[in-house]
Amino acid sequence: MMERQIDHEVELGVVIGKSGANIRREDALTHVAGYAVALDITPHGKEERSLRKSCETYSVLGPWLVTADEIPDPMNLELRLDVNGECRQQGNTKQMIRDVAGMIEYASQFYTLYPGDIFLSGTPAGVGPIKPGDELVASIDRVGAMRVKVRA
């Protein structure tokens, strides 16, 4: 078996609700159906880098979708991730390198966005390893929280 470290990342999940290409920044949020808590679980090992984001069960989204009208400004939401009761990540979406409207504008220059497409926003500092048996609690203000048990 390949040796690898598996890391956690809490992120804002952005679900597209309206198709579009070459979307202008000022129109970008009108293409959002809603938001969810996202866990981007990433293995680091000898595998090809492009496969690190492709493992089954490694992108967890939920526990529900909060509609875009409930969060008119996604750029001021607190994110937090606890592992076994210890805070590992805490930040705010206003600290993101690229904001949600910017992500949509940029991506839509290269490909058409379709309803159901999902963006993961990026993660705050504190990314770290997890192992089987760990319990993760990921939460985002006004979006929700989810509890995930890590298994082999």
KALINCOR-V664156 format. One line per field, one symbol per residue. psi: psi as a letter, one per 40 degrees, with the letter a starting at -180 (. if undefined). A space follows every 10 residues. Layout:
psi: ???
This chain:
psi: ihhihhiihh ihhhhhehii ifhideedee ehdaiihhhh hhihaeihde edeehieehh haeihhidee gdgeffhhii hhhfehhdhh aideeidhid dddddddedd ihiiheihih diiiiehiii ihdihhhhih hedaiihhhh i.
